[in-house]
């Protein structure tokens, strides 16, 4: 399962300090969520 794409911390810094990001630098990351199976018996 993948999480919602979100800006990387470097994109936040570039916006805050008004810095131009170099060409080819990733500005979005997408985390993966993983959980262990939970066995539930009512």
mmCIF file of the N, C-alpha and C atoms, coordinates in Angstrom:
data_MODEL
# 
_entry.id   MODEL 
# 
loop_
_atom_site.group_PDB 
_atom_site.id 
_atom_site.type_symbol 
_atom_site.label_atom_id 
_atom_site.label_alt_id 
_atom_site.label_comp_id 
_atom_site.label_asym_id 
_atom_site.label_entity_id 
_atom_site.label_seq_id 
_atom_site.pdbx_PDB_ins_code 
_atom_site.Cartn_x 
_atom_site.Cartn_y 
_atom_site.Cartn_z 
_atom_site.occupancy 
_atom_site.B_iso_or_equiv 
_atom_site.pdbx_formal_charge 
_atom_site.auth_seq_id 
_atom_site.auth_comp_id 
_atom_site.auth_asym_id 
_atom_site.auth_atom_id 
_atom_site.pdbx_PDB_model_num 
ATOM 1   N N  . UNK A 1 1  ? 0.846   -1.173  0.000   1.00 0.00 ? 1  UNK A N  1 
ATOM 2   C CA . UNK A 1 1  ? 0.000   0.000   0.000   1.00 0.00 ? 1  UNK A CA 1 
ATOM 3   C C  . UNK A 1 1  ? 0.894   1.239   0.000   1.00 0.00 ? 1  UNK A C  1 
ATOM 4   N N  . UNK A 1 2  ? 0.567   2.188   -0.844  1.00 0.00 ? 2  UNK A N  1 
ATOM 5   C CA . UNK A 1 2  ? 1.360   3.409   -0.914  1.00 0.00 ? 2  UNK A CA 1 
ATOM 6   C C  . UNK A 1 2  ? 0.595   4.560   -0.284  1.00 0.00 ? 2  UNK A C  1 
ATOM 7   N N  . UNK A 1 3  ? 1.338   5.440   0.334   1.00 0.00 ? 3  UNK A N  1 
ATOM 8   C CA . UNK A 1 3  ? 0.755   6.635   0.942   1.00 0.00 ? 3  UNK A CA 1 
ATOM 9   C C  . UNK A 1 3  ? 0.524   7.698   -0.133  1.00 0.00 ? 3  UNK A C  1 
ATOM 10  N N  . UNK A 1 4  ? -0.161  8.764   0.231   1.00 0.00 ? 4  UNK A N  1 
ATOM 11  C CA . UNK A 1 4  ? -0.416  9.873   -0.679  1.00 0.00 ? 4  UNK A CA 1 
ATOM 12  C C  . UNK A 1 4  ? 0.913   10.584  -0.962  1.00 0.00 ? 4  UNK A C  1 
ATOM 13  N N  . UNK A 1 5  ? 1.199   10.913  -2.231  1.00 0.00 ? 5  UNK A N  1 
ATOM 14  C CA . UNK A 1 5  ? 2.444   11.649  -2.524  1.00 0.00 ? 5  UNK A CA 1 
ATOM 15  C C  . UNK A 1 5  ? 2.475   12.989  -1.787  1.00 0.00 ? 5  UNK A C  1 
ATOM 16  N N  . UNK A 1 6  ? 3.651   13.355  -1.303  1.00 0.00 ? 6  UNK A N  1 
ATOM 17  C CA . UNK A 1 6  ? 3.803   14.609  -0.564  1.00 0.00 ? 6  UNK A CA 1 
ATOM 18  C C  . UNK A 1 6  ? 5.151   15.233  -0.893  1.00 0.00 ? 6  UNK A C  1 
ATOM 19  N N  . UNK A 1 7  ? 5.286   16.552  -0.690  1.00 0.00 ? 7  UNK A N  1 
ATOM 20  C CA . UNK A 1 7  ? 6.562   17.206  -0.980  1.00 0.00 ? 7  UNK A CA 1 
ATOM 21  C C  . UNK A 1 7  ? 7.675   16.726  -0.036  1.00 0.00 ? 7  UNK A C  1 
ATOM 22  N N  . UNK A 1 8  ? 8.877   16.667  -0.572  1.00 0.00 ? 8  UNK A N  1 
ATOM 23  C CA . UNK A 1 8  ? 10.039  16.331  0.246   1.00 0.00 ? 8  UNK A CA 1 
ATOM 24  C C  . UNK A 1 8  ? 10.422  17.533  1.095   1.00 0.00 ? 8  UNK A C  1 
ATOM 25  N N  . UNK A 1 9  ? 11.198  17.324  2.140   1.00 0.00 ? 9  UNK A N  1 
ATOM 26  C CA . UNK A 1 9  ? 11.588  18.433  3.009   1.00 0.00 ? 9  UNK A CA 1 
ATOM 27  C C  . UNK A 1 9  ? 12.434  19.442  2.261   1.00 0.00 ? 9  UNK A C  1 
ATOM 28  N N  . UNK A 1 10 ? 13.189  18.992  1.232   1.00 0.00 ? 10 UNK A N  1 
ATOM 29  C CA . UNK A 1 10 ? 13.991  19.929  0.453   1.00 0.00 ? 10 UNK A CA 1 
ATOM 30  C C  . UNK A 1 10 ? 13.101  20.878  -0.355  1.00 0.00 ? 10 UNK A C  1 
ATOM 31  N N  . UNK A 1 11 ? 11.933  20.421  -0.785  1.00 0.00 ? 11 UNK A N  1 
ATOM 32  C CA . UNK A 1 11 ? 11.000  21.288  -1.512  1.00 0.00 ? 11 UNK A CA 1 
ATOM 33  C C  . UNK A 1 11 ? 10.443  22.362  -0.581  1.00 0.00 ? 11 UNK A C  1 
ATOM 34  N N  . UNK A 1 12 ? 10.154  21.990  0.664   1.00 0.00 ? 12 UNK A N  1 
ATOM 35  C CA . UNK A 1 12 ? 9.691   22.986  1.640   1.00 0.00 ? 12 UNK A CA 1 
ATOM 36  C C  . UNK A 1 12 ? 10.767  24.044  1.894   1.00 0.00 ? 12 UNK A C  1 
ATOM 37  N N  . UNK A 1 13 ? 12.027  23.602  2.041   1.00 0.00 ? 13 UNK A N  1 
ATOM 38  C CA . UNK A 1 13 ? 13.122  24.545  2.270   1.00 0.00 ? 13 UNK A CA 1 
ATOM 39  C C  . UNK A 1 13 ? 13.314  25.472  1.074   1.00 0.00 ? 13 UNK A C  1 
ATOM 40  N N  . UNK A 1 14 ? 13.238  24.914  -0.135  1.00 0.00 ? 14 UNK A N  1 
ATOM 41  C CA . UNK A 1 14 ? 13.425  25.730  -1.335  1.00 0.00 ? 14 UNK A CA 1 
ATOM 42  C C  . UNK A 1 14 ? 12.336  26.791  -1.428  1.00 0.00 ? 14 UNK A C  1 
ATOM 43  N N  . UNK A 1 15 ? 11.109  26.430  -1.087  1.00 0.00 ? 15 UNK A N  1 
ATOM 44  C CA . UNK A 1 15 ? 10.017  27.394  -1.137  1.00 0.00 ? 15 UNK A CA 1 
ATOM 45  C C  . UNK A 1 15 ? 10.196  28.465  -0.050  1.00 0.00 ? 15 UNK A C  1 
ATOM 46  N N  . UNK A 1 16 ? 10.578  28.049  1.141   1.00 0.00 ? 16 UNK A N  1 
ATOM 47  C CA . UNK A 1 16 ? 10.713  28.983  2.254   1.00 0.00 ? 16 UNK A CA 1 
ATOM 48  C C  . UNK A 1 16 ? 11.839  30.001  2.039   1.00 0.00 ? 16 UNK A C  1 
ATOM 49  N N  . UNK A 1 17 ? 12.976  29.516  1.520   1.00 0.00 ? 17 UNK A N  1 
ATOM 50  C CA . UNK A 1 17 ? 14.137  30.380  1.344   1.00 0.00 ? 17 UNK A CA 1 
ATOM 51  C C  . UNK A 1 17 ? 14.250  30.940  -0.073  1.00 0.00 ? 17 UNK A C  1 
ATOM 52  N N  . UNK A 1 18 ? 13.219  30.697  -0.898  1.00 0.00 ? 18 UNK A N  1 
ATOM 53  C CA . UNK A 1 18 ? 13.161  31.207  -2.267  1.00 0.00 ? 18 UNK A CA 1 
ATOM 54  C C  . UNK A 1 18 ? 14.409  30.809  -3.059  1.00 0.00 ? 18 UNK A C  1 
ATOM 55  N N  . UNK A 1 19 ? 14.674  29.495  -3.075  1.00 0.00 ? 19 UNK A N  1 
ATOM 56  C CA . UNK A 1 19 ? 15.831  28.942  -3.775  1.00 0.00 ? 19 UNK A CA 1 
ATOM 57  C C  . UNK A 1 19 ? 15.325  28.108  -4.950  1.00 0.00 ? 19 UNK A C  1 
ATOM 58  N N  . UNK A 1 20 ? 15.996  28.227  -6.082  1.00 0.00 ? 20 UNK A N  1 
ATOM 59  C CA . UNK A 1 20 ? 15.630  27.434  -7.253  1.00 0.00 ? 20 UNK A CA 1 
ATOM 60  C C  . UNK A 1 20 ? 16.251  26.045  -7.138  1.00 0.00 ? 20 UNK A C  1 
ATOM 61  N N  . UNK A 1 21 ? 15.432  25.009  -7.264  1.00 0.00 ? 21 UNK A N  1 
ATOM 62  C CA . UNK A 1 21 ? 15.934  23.631  -7.197  1.00 0.00 ? 21 UNK A CA 1 
ATOM 63  C C  . UNK A 1 21 ? 16.631  23.277  -8.511  1.00 0.00 ? 21 UNK A C  1 
ATOM 64  N N  . UNK A 1 22 ? 17.771  22.568  -8.449  1.00 0.00 ? 22 UNK A N  1 
ATOM 65  C CA . UNK A 1 22 ? 18.459  22.150  -9.679  1.00 0.00 ? 22 UNK A CA 1 
ATOM 66  C C  . UNK A 1 22 ? 17.594  21.189  -10.505 1.00 0.00 ? 22 UNK A C  1 
ATOM 67  N N  . UNK A 1 23 ? 17.864  21.136  -11.781 1.00 0.00 ? 23 UNK A N  1 
ATOM 68  C CA . UNK A 1 23 ? 17.134  20.249  -12.692 1.00 0.00 ? 23 UNK A CA 1 
ATOM 69  C C  . UNK A 1 23 ? 17.383  18.789  -12.304 1.00 0.00 ? 23 UNK A C  1 
ATOM 70  N N  . UNK A 1 24 ? 16.335  18.003  -12.278 1.00 0.00 ? 24 UNK A N  1 
ATOM 71  C CA . UNK A 1 24 ? 16.462  16.578  -11.982 1.00 0.00 ? 24 UNK A CA 1 
ATOM 72  C C  . UNK A 1 24 ? 16.344  16.215  -10.511 1.00 0.00 ? 24 UNK A C  1 
ATOM 73  N N  . UNK A 1 25 ? 16.154  17.183  -9.633  1.00 0.00 ? 25 UNK A N  1 
ATOM 74  C CA . UNK A 1 25 ? 16.019  16.909  -8.206  1.00 0.00 ? 25 UNK A CA 1 
ATOM 75  C C  . UNK A 1 25 ? 14.569  16.530  -7.906  1.00 0.00 ? 25 UNK A C  1 
ATOM 76  N N  . UNK A 1 26 ? 14.384  15.412  -7.234  1.00 0.00 ? 26 UNK A N  1 
ATOM 77  C CA . UNK A 1 26 ? 13.041  14.967  -6.860  1.00 0.00 ? 26 UNK A CA 1 
ATOM 78  C C  . UNK A 1 26 ? 12.451  15.917  -5.829  1.00 0.00 ? 26 UNK A C  1 
ATOM 79  N N  . UNK A 1 27 ? 11.209  16.345  -6.039  1.00 0.00 ? 27 UNK A N  1 
ATOM 80  C CA . UNK A 1 27 ? 10.560  17.236  -5.082  1.00 0.00 ? 27 UNK A CA 1 
ATOM 81  C C  . UNK A 1 27 ? 9.364   16.570  -4.412  1.00 0.00 ? 27 UNK A C  1 
ATOM 82  N N  . UNK A 1 28 ? 9.012   15.377  -4.863  1.00 0.00 ? 28 UNK A N  1 
ATOM 83  C CA . UNK A 1 28 ? 7.870   14.662  -4.283  1.00 0.00 ? 28 UNK A CA 1 
ATOM 84  C C  . UNK A 1 28 ? 8.323   13.264  -3.874  1.00 0.00 ? 28 UNK A C  1 
ATOM 85  N N  . UNK A 1 29 ? 7.837   12.807  -2.737  1.00 0.00 ? 29 UNK A N  1 
ATOM 86  C CA . UNK A 1 29 ? 8.132   11.462  -2.261  1.00 0.00 ? 29 UNK A CA 1 
ATOM 87  C C  . UNK A 1 29 ? 6.825   10.738  -1.978  1.00 0.00 ? 29 UNK A C  1 
ATOM 88  N N  . UNK A 1 30 ? 6.873   9.425   -2.056  1.00 0.00 ? 30 UNK A N  1 
ATOM 89  C CA . UNK A 1 30 ? 5.691   8.616   -1.773  1.00 0.00 ? 30 UNK A CA 1 
ATOM 90  C C  . UNK A 1 30 ? 6.128   7.457   -0.877  1.00 0.00 ? 30 UNK A C  1 
ATOM 91  N N  . UNK A 1 31 ? 5.710   7.518   0.379   1.00 0.00 ? 31 UNK A N  1 
ATOM 92  C CA . UNK A 1 31 ? 6.081   6.489   1.345   1.00 0.00 ? 31 UNK A CA 1 
ATOM 93  C C  . UNK A 1 31 ? 5.239   5.238   1.134   1.00 0.00 ? 31 UNK A C  1 
ATOM 94  N N  . UNK A 1 32 ? 5.733   4.163   1.673   1.00 0.00 ? 32 UNK A N  1 
ATOM 95  C CA . UNK A 1 32 ? 4.986   2.901   1.642   1.00 0.00 ? 32 UNK A CA 1 
ATOM 96  C C  . UNK A 1 32 ? 4.573   2.553   3.072   1.00 0.00 ? 32 UNK A C  1 
ATOM 97  N N  . UNK A 1 33 ? 3.367   2.053   3.181   1.00 0.00 ? 33 UNK A N  1 
ATOM 98  C CA . UNK A 1 33 ? 2.864   1.650   4.494   1.00 0.00 ? 33 UNK A CA 1 
ATOM 99  C C  . UNK A 1 33 ? 2.806   0.126   4.533   1.00 0.00 ? 33 UNK A C  1 
ATOM 100 N N  . UNK A 1 34 ? 3.257   -0.428  5.634   1.00 0.00 ? 34 UNK A N  1 
ATOM 101 C CA . UNK A 1 34 ? 3.233   -1.875  5.789   1.00 0.00 ? 34 UNK A CA 1 
ATOM 102 C C  . UNK A 1 34 ? 2.870   -2.212  7.226   1.00 0.00 ? 34 UNK A C  1 
ATOM 103 N N  . UNK A 1 35 ? 1.973   -3.128  7.376   1.00 0.00 ? 35 UNK A N  1 
ATOM 104 C CA . UNK A 1 35 ? 1.620   -3.597  8.715   1.00 0.00 ? 35 UNK A CA 1 
ATOM 105 C C  . UNK A 1 35 ? 1.650   -5.110  8.728   1.00 0.00 ? 35 UNK A C  1 
ATOM 106 N N  . UNK A 1 36 ? 1.782   -5.660  9.896   1.00 0.00 ? 36 UNK A N  1 
ATOM 107 C CA . UNK A 1 36 ? 1.733   -7.107  10.044  1.00 0.00 ? 36 UNK A CA 1 
ATOM 108 C C  . UNK A 1 36 ? 0.286   -7.560  10.010  1.00 0.00 ? 36 UNK A C  1 
ATOM 109 N N  . UNK A 1 37 ? 0.048   -8.768  9.535   1.00 0.00 ? 37 UNK A N  1 
ATOM 110 C CA . UNK A 1 37 ? -1.316  -9.274  9.540   1.00 0.00 ? 37 UNK A CA 1 
ATOM 111 C C  . UNK A 1 37 ? -1.823  -9.429  10.999  1.00 0.00 ? 37 UNK A C  1 
ATOM 112 N N  . UNK A 1 38 ? -3.032  -9.050  11.213  1.00 0.00 ? 38 UNK A N  1 
ATOM 113 C CA . UNK A 1 38 ? -3.623  -9.156  12.545  1.00 0.00 ? 38 UNK A CA 1 
ATOM 114 C C  . UNK A 1 38 ? -4.720  -10.219 12.474  1.00 0.00 ? 38 UNK A C  1 
ATOM 115 N N  . UNK A 1 39 ? -4.575  -11.234 13.258  1.00 0.00 ? 39 UNK A N  1 
ATOM 116 C CA . UNK A 1 39 ? -5.568  -12.306 13.269  1.00 0.00 ? 39 UNK A CA 1 
ATOM 117 C C  . UNK A 1 39 ? -6.546  -12.022 14.392  1.00 0.00 ? 39 UNK A C  1 
ATOM 118 N N  . UNK A 1 40 ? -7.793  -11.858 14.038  1.00 0.00 ? 40 UNK A N  1 
ATOM 119 C CA . UNK A 1 40 ? -8.831  -11.504 15.004  1.00 0.00 ? 40 UNK A CA 1 
ATOM 120 C C  . UNK A 1 40 ? -9.909  -12.574 15.017  1.00 0.00 ? 40 UNK A C  1 
ATOM 121 N N  . UNK A 1 41 ? -10.180 -13.086 16.176  1.00 0.00 ? 41 UNK A N  1 
ATOM 122 C CA . UNK A 1 41 ? -11.244 -14.057 16.334  1.00 0.00 ? 41 UNK A CA 1 
ATOM 123 C C  . UNK A 1 41 ? -12.225 -13.494 17.361  1.00 0.00 ? 41 UNK A C  1 
ATOM 124 N N  . UNK A 1 42 ? -13.455 -13.227 16.944  1.00 0.00 ? 42 UNK A N  1 
ATOM 125 C CA . UNK A 1 42 ? -14.411 -12.640 17.906  1.00 0.00 ? 42 UNK A CA 1 
ATOM 126 C C  . UNK A 1 42 ? -14.810 -13.598 19.009  1.00 0.00 ? 42 UNK A C  1 
# 
